[in-house]
Amino acid sequence: MEKCALVTGSSSGLGLEISKYLLEAGYMVFGGSRSGTDLDHDNFYDVELDITSEESVEEFFEAVREFTPTFDLVVNNAGICEMSPISETSLEQFENHLATNTVGPFLLFKHLDSFLIKEQTHIISILSTAAQYGYPNVSAYNASKFGQLGLLESLKKEWKDHKVRFTNLFPGAINTPLWDKMGSKFSRDKMLTTQDFMSVFSFVVEAPASIQFPELTFLHREGFLE
Ligand SMILES: NC(=O)c1ccc[n+]([C@@H]2O[C@H](COP(=O)([O-])OP(=O)(O)OC[C@H]3O[C@@H](n4cnc5c(N)ncnc54)[C@H](OP(=O)(O)O)[C@@H]3O)[C@@H](O)[C@H]2O)c1
């Protein structure tokens, strides 16, 4: 039987690349997003998911349960990022970041328990260097990613007896559609490419199951964006 993977945020950027790579590697992939993708593959299941809504998360898991009782790999990837000085950040914007980047993973993990395979499931979270360091003009993003890290740190201990593997990735800036929506001034030349990101992601997925990567930080060789 094929291995099964869940990927949140599969409609764009990293989630889309991750889904394509996993399909190529022989996984059945259950992708969740609001807008969906035209990715056409026999082993790809494009399932509607709004990670900010518990009802939507429950419906997502009900839909996938018809095809698989368990996941070998879970990629916690869906996220949003907007830039603005704090004085120009609306309460709604700040709450949207928390809803997507912090509450979203909470809802995902809250309903994931029964899909875990003891000593096997690998949970890879795409955090950000913004879960480790502060950057100006992204207070909402910074707060939401630090919050997500806190959630994962708690969960690692709570699920100790499941013996599932947690990998937390902390990439620096990557040239994806996320930056198109932000309209930022930063040069794309000083960002990782999606291929750079995938070389690290595939290394982690293909590594022997006896290895864990609790914290993997990687960024463009020229350093942080300034
Ligand atoms: N690009 C970077 O520089 C960078 C660096 C470090 C970390 N990251 C992290 O990498 C992850 C992916 O980012 P990306 O660069 O690939 O961005 P992207 O191209 O904008 O993709 C974001 C994905 O998240 C999904 N998403 C957003 N809100 C959602 C919701 N409410 N429910 C379900 N899915 C939702 C989007 O799908 P729909 O809109 O269709 O729902 C989309 O598939 C994010 O967590 C981001 O913080 C990115």
The ligand as an ORCA input file, in Angstrom:
! r2SCAN-3c Opt
* xyz 0 1
  N       7.871     32.274      1.246
  C       8.658     32.544      2.290
  O       9.531     33.446      2.249
  C       8.538     31.726      3.544
  C       9.618     31.704      4.441
  C       9.512     30.969      5.615
  C       8.355     30.263      5.896
  N       7.319     30.299      5.016
  C       6.093     29.574      5.356
  O       5.837     28.616      4.369
  C       4.424     28.343      4.326
  C       3.954     28.383      2.872
  O       4.176     29.692      2.346
  P       4.351     30.005      0.789
  O       5.531     30.871      0.680
  O       4.264     28.757      0.010
  O       3.056     30.947      0.586
  P       1.872     30.933     -0.504
  O       2.402     30.662     -1.854
  O       1.127     32.200     -0.257
  O       0.975     29.683     -0.059
  C       0.264     29.702      1.155
  C      -0.651     28.488      1.200
  O      -1.349     28.513      2.463
  C      -2.720     28.318      2.194
  N      -3.596     28.966      3.168
  C      -3.596     30.261      3.566
  N      -4.639     30.471      4.393
  C      -5.295     29.288      4.505
  C      -6.468     28.879      5.194
  N      -7.190     29.728      5.951
  N      -6.853     27.588      5.089
  C      -6.155     26.721      4.330
  N      -5.046     27.046      3.651
  C      -4.637     28.328      3.723
  C      -2.954     28.918      0.810
  O      -4.105     28.307      0.214
  P      -5.522     29.037     -0.074
  O      -5.253     30.513     -0.142
  O      -5.957     28.400     -1.343
  O      -6.358     28.650      1.082
  C      -1.685     28.483      0.096
  O      -1.823     27.201     -0.441
  C       3.761     29.392      5.224
  O       3.460     28.820      6.475
  C       4.845     30.454      5.366
  O       4.731     31.175      6.592
  C       7.381     30.998      3.835
*
